[in-house]
Amino acid sequence: MAASARAKLITKLHTELKKKYSVPPSQPSRPLLEHILYACLLQDAPYDLADEGLAKCEQEFTDWNEVRVTNLPDLAQVLSGLPDPGKAARRLKETLQAVFEEFYSFDLDFLKKENLGVAVGKFEAMPAFTPFVLAYTSQHGLGGHSIPIDYAAMVVMLSVGIASQDEAASGKVPGLERAIPKNKGTEFGALLHQAGVDLILDHSSKTARGLLDAVTKGASNAFDEWEKSKKDAIRRVKRRRRQEQKAEEAETAQSETEQVEAVQEAVETPEVKKESKAKASVSK
């Protein structure tokens, strides 16, 4: 897609988002670490549930180090109100571990005084940081112009034709930060996040589907087709894995049988071998 056409579509999306969704309350002033951890919970989840998840962590655990060493099932239980507590718990735990290994401290506010590129670069080098968490941290914690895009938001971008399949797979939308000025970045990101989460949690949401069609005619049908193709692909993968597992089990059984026969042959005494040969001769 030409850059100018994409920019117009992004602007149109922003206009329609403001018609159908409300900007959530501004995020409170937080230490940099808490912006990071909040992003781990917010990814593909509603704001209110992310708020609740962060509050529960602060209530249930003594400090963030205790969260870091807590086992995943227990942490997921604390985050059970989120749409996918298992994934959220893993993101939270792995991110805390990455931060600890890099800085040996959870006080990261000194990075706010660093050059933005240097600070973002430190987090970008950590595999635990998802693109969404990295962009959210840059935007809310470091004052950068980086719009957070998670899976939910990318589904909207893909459905209305702003992002291609390849771009969606990369997790980046070319030209997004150029089309949306910095002073509108937080607003756009929050509205888009709400629409995306609304859509993936309820595929029949009239508000979300209406948004898609208002931006691009027939986009809600395109979303349905994409969802169907995704489910079909998942079924094919599961079927192939079952077939591969059965083939592997059969191969293992055959190998074990051959091993048993080889052991029996190896331990068979000469007398038994002679007796077997004699019986074979008599039968002939």
Steps between C-alpha positions, in 0.01 A plus 500: 500500500624849414609702803250778426207257469598326823527834683148599385361167619672535838356851538155368412539223756589757766191705413269198523662380822419833667136461394456153641732479803591725791853579608564328836620702800865603484739249651629599842858604556693177552860386541642383168493135609126516568433639153681194364309256718167666432567459127560127557148476642335740255611312188181367334297581813255773606631792705284424802621139519863609467442751782351223711786262422767751601313583821469130588873445450574789736257355756606136478879541487749674726693652209578446131783264582250263661298513178817419304563179696135389525411196289287561193183312612482704821561826316241411238250437779556851633444632146198278434282799413695566180388346167813279484653488849759240402655715229482813713670323791778376273556847351509655847736244649738487203513878476580534870772238462649680199501834683660343808772329299582821313489753787503292824240750620137590440560874535523604136409866525859601429432398139256790467804729508674304224474576132173344378676284243743365760224415746278335237801313364565338837145363511496410132798272558295293745307219321240501779374842388221458244460775237188619683673519839799678344284759321277558804806550720649745254175696467382508861820452699759683293299758308577358156279492193437130455142374468445161672356237266406160642329210323155650564592836348673334206182305420324835452785631285495184290122493460469858374794458262752726672738208556575208269536142621880527489497830688262360758730201548791738564301682767565840343288740295717711268437873521275483808699747710525737203125496439414552867680800657666454838245713684226262380698178542378412848138568406518298178675209671242485781202515263646241265579271792139512620364423155741212446427339836128553446522315169711202604302441820166526322510439124137610473554836672285750311722791600822335384350362180339834428839664538657264246231564239505877561872506417492254211181367342466123554784489755290307754447226240872502430556451873260201501680344205837553662379343826365201311825452308694525827282236667532274195878540512505414872291189435737394221801545726336301782401223257852483359647486850267213592604313187866563572454386859330177388776435247762567765327267748482226237866547415591491870299182553670335201842604627425368850382169354819465298709582808319236706552241227868595477544460875326163494727386221810624683423325831378175350733213609663270246292211637178689435618588149579131431164392636324757284688382191419135583131577532512681171662196333239260644217716383640486148 
